[in-house]
Amino acid sequence: MAFKPLHDRVLVKRVQSEEKTKGGLIIPDTAKEKPSEGEVVSVGEGARKDSGELIAPSVKAGDRILFGKWSGTEVTLNGEELLIMKESDIMGIIA
């Protein structure tokens, strides 16, 4: 099943967080926070100005991004947990 977000929405796959701390301690699943880093899977065509002009999105598929802790709506597509969020919820692209 293919999924294409509409307008200025972005489909994001969370990046898995580290299993250990820098000191070597193993972090149990119950203590882990959901990461706020992800990879863009697909992007809508962009938002529109009041004049109808299309504003192209700043991110593209494959970009690694940082987003807010409570951003997006969790969905499951083809058994994979993903997030759908507005482009404005993205804080930046990780180079």
C-alpha positions, -999 to 999 in steps of 0.1 A, spaced: 0 0 0 14 34 -10 7 65 10 12 101 -1 6 129 24 -15 158 13 -6 196 13 21 204 38 21 171 57 51 148 61 53 111 67 82 103 92 98 71 105 113 75 140 150 67 143 157 41 170 173 54 202 204 40 217 201 8 239 230 19 261 242 51 277 277 65 269 289 49 302 277 15 291 245 12 312 217 -6 294 184 14 292 153 -7 299 124 -3 275 102 11 303 127 40 308 132 49 272 116 80 257 103 80 222 130 96 200 123 130 185 145 123 155 133 107 123 137 101 86 113 116 61 95 88 42 74 110 19 62 146 16 31 163 3 32 188 -26 33 218 -2 10 244 13 -7 272 -7 -7 309 -2 -40 328 -2 -33 337 -38 -32 300 -46 6 299 -52 22 267 -41 49 269 -13 73 240 -19 83 219 11 117 224 27 122 187 34 124 157 10 123 120 14 154 106 30 161 138 51 170 131 88 150 156 109 144 167 145 108 173 156 89 183 188 82 156 215 45 158 210 45 164 172 25 144 147 -1 117 147 10 81 151 -3 57 124 5 21 114 10 14 77 20 -21 65 28 -31 101 52 -2 105 47 26 131 50 61 114 41 97 122 22 121 100 30 157 109 28 192 94 60 206 80 59 234 106 63 208 134 98 200 121 125 219 139 153 213 115 172 190 92 202 171 106 232 174 82 
